[in-house]
Amino acid sequence: MAKFCTKCGKPLNEGEVCSCMAAAQEDNIAQAAMGEGQANQAPQPTETMGQVNQVSQTVEQVNQPVQSTTANEALEATKDAMSNAFAVVKEVLVNPVSGTVKLAKSNAWISSVILIVIQGLITGLFTYRQMLSLITKSFGTVSKAVVSKIDFKPVETVLFVMVLSIVLSAIYAGILFLVAKIFKGQGTFITCLNIIGGRTVITIVVGLLSFVLTFVEPTVALIFGVIISSAISMVVIVMAAREIMNIEINKYVYAIMTYVAVAIIIYLVVVAKIGVPNFPVIKALGEQIGSLTSMLGGMSSLAGLF
């Protein structure tokens, strides 16, 4: 009895296998072989995690030099700024006007900011020490009772005066810039800031000497620290600004008069309206003297001084 292929219907002899069945078996074997090959090639979980860890380590190795380089650059920039500031101090001490002009013509405003901050710190220390010395020596027996009860808060006092000094220096630079524009002179705000930064070299040196003098004679220290310092620094500003602004000499006289007048007015407003009422030493002294006069009943006029 003839047999037929159950797939394609081809007549087959006894025991014969149809060619279509043989081809199907070969295809199945090939597909099975390919499946095993892909399974063997598929990454195992441990291998994948290892690759991820390798990538992470590589990224960290790349980032570490970048972060280290950034920190080193910041450190080097700070060192350069401090080095430039000290170079400015040396230059201005040797040549006050030409040194200030050289600073003003440069773009080294960071050096000026550093000098202004140092000046503010020294001014704060000098003012605190000066207030203590003058109060102690000026009011005799009464002052000992008053001073012993006052919390002078040295850190708060020094920081308060320091900030006030920095703000005033920035204001002076702004006034100088506006005066230059009004009288059609040359210079930018950075130029004017550098002029103020140059004159702080004088106030820093005189301020340090005055601070030392407060331990010997406060009155002499006050005269030396305020009057002499202000006079010399003003001369430096006037002469340096004259060369930088390039304003006609007769107009320059009025320009400087304008600068001085506005600077004094703003100084008095800032100090009288902001500085004195909030000055820690004066506030503490006023509170103690106020309570003392209310008890004694005969020193109300003294309390009014504060």
C-alpha positions in Angstrom: 0.0 0.0 0.0 1.5 3.4 -1.1 2.3 5.9 1.5 2.1 9.6 1.2 3.9 12.4 3.0 1.6 13.9 5.7 3.0 17.3 5.0 3.2 17.7 1.3 1.3 14.6 0.0 4.3 13.2 -2.0 4.1 9.4 -2.6 6.8 7.6 -0.6 8.3 4.1 -0.7 8.3 1.9 2.3 10.6 3.4 5.0 11.3 6.5 2.9 11.3 9.9 4.5 10.0 12.8 2.6 12.6 15.4 1.6 10.3 18.2 3.1 10.5 16.6 6.5 14.3 16.3 6.3 14.6 20.0 5.4 12.3 20.9 8.3 14.5 18.9 10.7 17.6 20.6 9.4 16.0 24.0 9.9 15.1 23.1 13.5 18.6 21.9 14.2 20.1 25.2 12.8 17.7 27.3 14.7 18.5 25.4 17.9 22.2 25.9 17.3 21.8 29.6 16.8 19.7 29.9 20.0 22.4 28.3 22.0 25.0 30.5 20.4 23.1 33.7 21.3 22.5 32.4 24.8 26.2 31.9 25.2 27.0 35.4 23.9 24.4 37.1 26.1 26.2 39.0 29.0 25.7 37.5 32.4 24.5 39.8 35.2 27.8 39.7 37.0 29.6 40.7 33.8 27.2 43.6 33.2 27.7 44.9 36.8 31.5 44.6 36.3 31.3 46.8 33.2 29.1 49.4 35.0 31.7 49.5 37.8 34.5 49.9 35.3 32.7 52.8 33.7 32.0 54.4 37.1 35.7 54.1 38.1 36.7 55.6 34.8 34.3 58.6 35.3 35.7 59.1 38.8 39.2 59.0 37.5 38.4 61.6 34.9 36.6 63.9 37.4 39.3 63.7 40.1 41.9 65.5 38.1 39.4 68.1 37.0 38.3 68.8 40.6 41.9 68.9 41.7 42.8 71.2 38.9 40.0 73.6 39.8 41.0 73.7 43.5 44.6 74.3 42.5 43.7 77.1 40.2 41.6 78.8 42.9 44.5 78.5 45.3 47.0 79.9 42.8 44.6 82.7 42.0 44.3 83.6 45.7 48.1 83.5 46.1 48.5 85.7 43.0 46.0 88.2 44.3 47.7 88.5 47.7 51.1 88.7 46.1 49.8 91.5 43.8 48.3 93.3 46.8 51.6 93.3 48.7 53.4 94.4 45.5 51.0 97.4 45.3 51.7 98.2 49.0 55.4 98.3 48.3 55.0 100.3 45.1 52.7 102.9 46.7 54.9 103.3 49.8 57.9 104.1 47.7 56.0 106.1 45.1 52.6 107.2 46.5 51.2 109.0 43.5 52.9 107.1 40.6 52.2 103.8 42.4 48.5 104.7 42.7 48.4 105.8 39.1 50.0 102.6 38.0 47.4 100.6 40.0 44.6 102.7 38.6 45.7 102.1 35.0 45.8 98.3 35.6 42.9 96.0 35.9 44.0 94.7 39.3 40.8 95.6 41.1 41.0 92.5 43.2 44.2 93.9 44.8 42.2 97.1 45.6 39.4 95.2 47.2 41.9 93.2 49.3 43.5 96.5 50.5 40.1 98.1 51.2 39.1 95.1 53.3 42.4 95.2 55.2 42.0 98.9 55.8 38.5 98.2 57.2 39.8 95.6 59.6 42.5 97.9 60.9 40.0 100.8 61.2 37.8 98.6 63.2 40.6 97.6 65.6 41.8 101.1 65.9 38.3 102.5 66.6 37.5 99.9 69.2 40.8 100.4 71.1 40.4 104.2 70.8 36.9 104.2 72.2 38.0 102.1 75.2 41.1 104.3 75.9 39.3 107.6 75.6 36.3 106.6 77.6 38.5 105.2 80.4 40.7 108.4 80.6 38.0 111.0 80.0 35.4 110.4 82.7 37.5 109.7 85.7 35.9 107.9 88.6 32.5 107.8 87.0 33.9 106.1 83.9 35.3 103.2 86.0 31.8 102.4 87.4 30.3 102.8 83.9 32.9 100.9 81.9 32.9 98.0 84.3 29.2 97.4 83.5 29.5 97.8 79.7 29.7 94.8 77.4 31.8 96.3 74.6 31.5 93.2 72.3 34.9 93.6 70.6 34.1 91.3 67.6 30.8 93.0 66.9 32.4 96.4 67.2 35.3 95.6 64.9 33.1 94.0 62.3 30.6 96.9 62.4 33.3 99.5 61.7 35.0 97.2 59.1 31.8 96.9 57.1 31.1 100.7 57.4 34.6 101.5 56.2 34.3 99.1 53.2 31.0 100.7 52.2 32.4 104.2 52.5 35.3 103.2 50.3 33.0 101.9 47.6 30.9 105.1 47.9 34.0 107.3 47.5 35.0 105.4 44.3 31.4 105.9 43.0 31.6 109.7 43.7 35.0 109.9 42.0 33.6 108.2 39.0 30.5 110.4 38.8 32.6 113.6 39.1 34.8 112.3 36.3 31.8 111.9 34.1 30.2 115.2 35.1 33.4 117.1 34.2 34.0 115.0 31.1 37.1 113.3 32.3 38.5 109.8 31.6 38.3 106.7 33.8 35.9 103.9 34.7 34.5 102.8 38.0 37.3 100.2 38.3 39.8 103.0 37.7 38.3 105.1 40.5 38.1 102.0 42.7 41.8 101.4 42.2 42.6 105.0 43.1 40.8 104.5 46.4 42.6 101.2 46.8 45.9 102.9 46.2 45.3 105.5 48.9 44.3 102.8 51.4 48.0 101.9 51.5 48.6 105.1 53.4 45.7 104.6 55.7 46.7 101.0 56.4 50.2 102.0 57.5 49.1 105.0 59.5 46.3 103.0 61.0 48.7 100.3 62.3 50.9 103.0 63.9 47.9 104.7 65.4 46.6 101.4 66.8 49.9 100.9 68.6 49.8 104.5 69.9 46.4 103.9 71.5 48.2 101.9 74.1 50.5 104.8 74.9 48.5 108.0 74.3 45.0 107.8 72.8 44.8 111.6 72.0 48.0 111.5 69.9 46.8 108.3 68.2 43.6 110.0 67.3 45.3 113.0 65.8 47.8 110.9 64.0 45.3 108.3 62.8 42.5 110.5 61.6 44.0 113.9 60.6 47.4 112.9 59.2 46.0 109.8 57.5 43.1 111.8 55.9 45.4 114.6 54.7 48.0 112.3 53.1 45.4 110.0 51.5 43.5 113.0 50.1 46.6 114.4 48.5 47.2 111.0 46.9 43.7 110.9 45.6 43.8 114.4 44.2 47.2 114.0 42.4 46.5 110.5 41.1 43.0 111.4 39.8 44.4 114.5 38.1 46.7 112.3 35.9 44.0 109.6 35.3 41.0 111.8 34.6 42.9 114.2 32.3 40.5 117.2 33.1 41.6 120.7 32.3 43.3 122.1 35.4 40.8 124.9 36.2 37.9 122.5 35.8 39.7 120.0 37.9 39.7 122.3 40.8 35.9 122.4 40.8 35.8 118.6 40.2 37.9 118.0 43.3 35.8 120.5 45.3 32.7 118.6 44.2 34.2 115.3 45.2 35.3 116.5 48.6 32.0 118.2 49.4 29.8 115.2 48.4 32.2 112.8 50.2 32.0 114.7 53.4 28.3 115.1 53.3 27.8 111.4 52.6 30.3 110.5 55.3 28.5 112.6 57.9 25.1 111.2 56.9 26.3 107.6 57.0 28.3 108.0 60.2 25.7 110.2 62.0 22.6 108.4 60.9 23.8 104.8 60.6 27.2 104.5 62.3 26.8 106.4 65.6 23.3 105.2 66.6 24.2 101.6 65.9 27.8 101.7 67.1 28.0 98.9 69.7 30.3 100.8 72.1 28.3 104.0 72.1 25.0 102.1 72.4 26.3 100.2 75.4 27.8 103.3 77.0 24.6 105.3 76.4 22.5 102.6 78.1 24.8 102.5 81.2 25.1 106.3 81.5 21.4 106.6 81.0 20.7 104.3 83.9 23.4 106.0 86.0 22.0 109.5 85.5 18.5 108.3 86.3 19.8 107.1 89.6 22.0 110.1 90.4 19.6 112.6 88.9 22.3 115.2 88.1 23.9 113.9 84.8 21.1 114.1 82.2 23.2 116.4 80.1 26.0 113.8 79.9 23.5 111.2 78.7 22.5 113.7 75.9 26.0 113.5 74.5 25.3 110.0 73.3 
